[in-house]
Amino acid sequence: MIRLQQALGEDFTKAAPEDLAVRIQAAKDALGSRLLVLVHHYQRDEVMRFADFRGDSLALSRAAASRPDAEYIVFCGVHFMAESADILTGGHQQVILPDLNAGCSMADMADLEEVEEAWSRLEEVVDIDSLVPITYINSSAALKAFVGSHGGSVCTSTNARAVLSWALDPARRAGRQVLFFPDQHLGRNTAYQLGYGAGDMRVWDPRLESGGLEEADMKGSTLLLWKGHCSVHQRFTPSHVAQFRAEHPDGIVAVHPECSHEVVELADEVGSTDYLIRVVETAPPSAAIGVGTEIHLVKRLADENPAKTVVSLDPLVCPCSTMFRIDAPHLCWVLEGLVEGEVRNRIVVDDQTAIDARLALERMLAIA
């Protein structure tokens, strides 16, 4: 998805880090309780230091919804997260993304047109009333709305098991199938947890006619997994795990479920960002933990747990390049704009999309 971000002037791009920090804090002080700054776990430390709340995407959106007094919600994350915050907050609140180019490569791997095309093709082959669309929260508001209007649900990495169990519950309707997008790995890993095997799953490739599948595959599979992935988590490999275990025989391997199934099978702990944080925090003081997730979080966990050895499983490391676009100059730019009475980079989800997307999010909350 192409988004146009205004270029910043030299008073932001060439400002010293200490100067930017002073200016950001001054703007926060001036705005007071009218402002809420939400910062995702993967953000740089120069941004994290100004967080009113830090967490994963859903937790931050819920934090925004819990603060109806905040007129301005500055979301230091990526585009789909800011959309979710706009959906869940009140009409009097304005959600701002410091850099419009902060998207999500995974979310962009499934767009509304592709999903509608897949749905139309599947409608010709399977019992569409028994097909449940499930979208990972790492997706656009338009896809959340599609899911909401077609009887499906959103899921997170924490509640994916509960949501898939709900979708595939035989007591609800016989012969149910799931179309899961945009991340194939979370879908696959969750399905294995539920006792499904490789024969129950097929990958739908939106770049190929009919997803690259024969009609027998469409009819015979329980889960149709969209061919999408996280550019960070797909980097981790079994060889990374083997190297860590060679260096730390008693170490703990903790990875995100967006990693490939081959990596997840080798890990000691698998879970969401918040879960991985708890694994590190509760590990014994002398523990060595190899973490398979974004490097800024891994480094922060290492800094906050100095008695433990906390390292990335990938020696070459890999930041979330789109999340990385949010920096101190952009944060300063939007905050000083608010002080001057100018709302920059507001994220707005249209009313109908918001209604349908909220339905999918509320369905998830009811399930989980």
N, C-alpha and C positions, 0 to 999 in steps of 0.2 A: 504494500500500500504506500503510495507516495503522499508525503505530507510536507508542507512548505514551512520551514522555520525561519523566522526573521534573523538576519545576521546581527550579531551584537557589536556595539561600538567598542573602540579601543579602551574606553573608560572601564569596560568590563573585561575584555579579553587580555589586556596588558596590565591589569591591576595586580598588585602583589597579593599573595594569599592572605596575609595578615590584614591588609586593607579590606579585602572582600569580607573576611570574617567579621570585622568591626561593623561594616555596612549592613551585612545580613542581620546581625544581632540588633542593630539600631532600628532596622525596619520592623523586626519582630516586636521589639519593645513598643514602637509607635502604634502598631496594629493591635497589640494586646489580645484580648479574648476574641476579637473578631477573626483571628487567624488560627488555623490548625495546619501544622506541617506534618505530613505523613511520609515516612521513609521506609522503603523496602529493604529487607536484609542484605540484598546484593549491592547496595549503594556504596559509593566511596566514603571514606571516613570524613572528608571535608564537607560532605552533605549530611552524613549521619549525625554529626555533632549538634545539628540544629533540629533534630527530630523531636516532636511532641509525642509521637507514637512511632515505634518501629515494629515491623512484623511482616507476615506474608500478605499476598494481595487481598484475600478475603478478610483477614483480621483487620487490615487497615481500612477497608471499606466499611466494615462494621463499626470501627472506631469513629469514622466520620459520621455515620448515622447516629451514633450515641452522643454527638455534640451539636445539637440543633442551634446552639447559640453562636457557633462559628459561621460567620458569613462567607469566609474564604477558605477553601480546602486546597492547599498546595500539595499535590501528590507527586512525590519524588519516586517514581516507578516507571511504568511504561503505559502506552496508550490504553490498552484494554482494562488496566487497573483503574485508570482515571474514569473510564466509561462506567465501570461497576460502581464506583463511588458516586457518580452523578445519578445513576439509577436508584441507589439506596438512600440518597440524602434528600432533603426537602427542597421545594421549588425556590425558596429564598436563599439557598446556598449556591455558591459558584465554585466549581472544581477547576483547578488550573494545573496544567502539565508544564513544567519549566522548559522543556525542549520538545517540540512536536515531532521531531525525528526519533524520539525514544519509543520505538515500536517493539514488536516481539516477532522474531523470525518464525517461531512455531505457530503463533496465532495467524500469521500471514500465509501459512501453508494450507489453510482452508478458508475460502471466502464464501459468501452467501451464494453467489452464482454457481460455484462448483458443487456446493452441497445440495442446492435445489436440483441441479442436473442429475446428481447421483440419486437423489430421492425419486425423481421422475423415472429414471431407468429401473430402479428397484421396484417401483410400483407396477411395472409391466411384468415382473417375474415372481415376486413374493407376495404374501398376504400383508399388504402395507399396514393394515390395522394391528398386526402383530409385531411390527417393527418399531422399536423405541429409539429415538435419537438421544444420545448423551453427549454433551460437549464438556470438555475440560474447561475450567474457569479461565484458562489461558486462551481465550478466544474473544472475538469481537462481540459487541452488543448485538449486532445483527444476527450472529449465529445463536447467541443466547435466546434472542427473540424467536428464531426459527424453532428451536427446541421447545420453548414455552408454548408456542402455538400448535405444536404437533405432539403434545402429550408427553414430552420427555423432560429431562432434568439436566441441570448443571452438576458437575462434581468437582471436588478438589482432590489433591493427592492424599489428603487425610481421610476423606469419606468416600473415595471411589468404590471401595468394597461394598459399603452399605448401599450406594446408589445402584451399582450393577446388580446386587442381590435383589433389590426392589424391582428393577427392570425385568429381570429374568425369573421372577417368582412364578412358578407354575400355578399357584393358587389364584393369581390374578387373571391369567389368560394362557391357554395352552399354546405351545409352539412359538413362543416369543423369541425375537431376535433383537440384537442391538447394533446400531450404527454408531460407532464411537469415534469422535474426532476432537482435536486435530492430532493428538499424540498417540501413536500406535504403541509405544513402549509402556506407558501407564496402563493402557487398556489390556495389553497382553499380560503384564505382570499381575494385574489385579485378577484377571480371568484364571491364571494359574493358581492364585491363592484360593479361588473359589472351587477349585477342583476340575476346571476345564482343561483340555489338552490341546496340542497343536492342531489336531484334526477338527477341532470345533471353531477354529479361527481362520479367517482369510484377510489379506491386506487389500484394501481398496486404493488403487493408485489413480488419483483424479486426472493424471496426465494421459491415461490410456482409455481407450474406448471401453465402456462398461466396467471401468475400474480395473481392466486387465483380467477380469474373471469370466468364466463360463457360467451359464445359467445354473448348472448343477452346483457350482460353488456358492452362488448367491442363495440358492434354496437350502443347501445342506449345512451351511455354517451358522453357528449360534451368534458369533461376534464378527462383524465386519469392521476391521480396524483401519482407519484412515492412515495413509502413508505420510505421516508428519513426525517431527521429532524436535527436541531441544538441541540447539547447536552446541550448548555447553555440555549437557549430560551425555550426548552421544559419543563424546570424545573418550570417555572412560572405557577401558578394555580389560579383558581377563589378564593380559600381560601386566597391566598396571597393578592389579591386585596381587599377582604372583611376585612382582618386584617388592611391593610393600611387605608382604609376608616373609620374603627372604631377608629383609633388613630388620623386621620386627616380628619374630616368630610368635610372640604372645600378644601382638597388637590386635586392635579392633578395626574392622573394615565397615564403614557406615556409608551408605549410598542412597541417593534419591531414586524413587521408582520411575523417573523418566530415563534412567539408564537402561541399557539393553538387558534382556532377560539373562544373557550369559553372565553379565556382571552381577546382577541381582542374586543369581543362584550362588555366587561365591561369597557374597557379603555376610557379615554377622548381623548387621542391623540395616533395615531398609525403612525409609519413611520420609515424610514431608520435611520441609526446611525447619519448622519448629521442632519436629521430632529429632532431627540430626543435632540441633542445638542442645536438646536435653541429653542426648547420648554423650556428647562431649562433656557437658557440665556435670553429669552424674558418674562419669568414669572415675576409677581410682586415681589418686594424685600422680602416680608414676606411669599412668597408661600412655600408650602410643596409639593414636587414632588416625587412620587414613580415611579421609573424607572425600566422597565423590560428589561434589557440587561446586558452585561458583566460587572463584578464588577470593573475592573480597570478603565473603562470609567466612571462608576457611581461615584467612589471615586474621580476621577479627576474633574468631574463636581461639586461635593460637595466642593472640595478644591478651585475651581475657582469661586464659587458663595457662599461665606461664609454667606451672609445675608439671604440665602434661606435654607430650610431644604430639602436636596436631599439625598434620601435613595434608596437602592435596595429593590424591592418588595419581594425578597427572603431573609429571615433573615439568612439563612445558607450560602448565597452567593455562587457563582460558577464562578471561572475564566475559561477562554478558555484554557484548559490544553495544547493544542498544540501550541497556540500562546504564552503561558507562557514559552515555551522552549527557546525563544529568550531572552537572558539576556546579561548583560554587559561583562561577560567572552567571550561569542561567538562573540559578536560584536567586541570586542578588537582583538580577534584571526583573524577574516577575514580582519580587517583594517590593522593590523600590517603585515599580509601576503602581502597585496597590496603594502605597503611601501617597503617591501623586494623584490617585483617583482613577487610574487606568488599569482595567483588567486585561491582562495579556495571556494569550494561549488558553482561553477558556474551552473546556471540553463539554459539549452538549449532546445528549442523546435525545432524538425526537420522541414525542409523547407516545406514539403507538409502539415504537421499538422498545421504549422503556417499560411500557405496560406488559408486553409479552416477555421481555427479558426478566422483569421482576417476578413474573409468574414462575419461570424456570428456576430462579434463585430461591424463591420461597418454597417451591416444591422440594428442592434439595435440602433446605433447612428442616422441613417437616420430616423428610426421610431420615436424615442423619441426626 
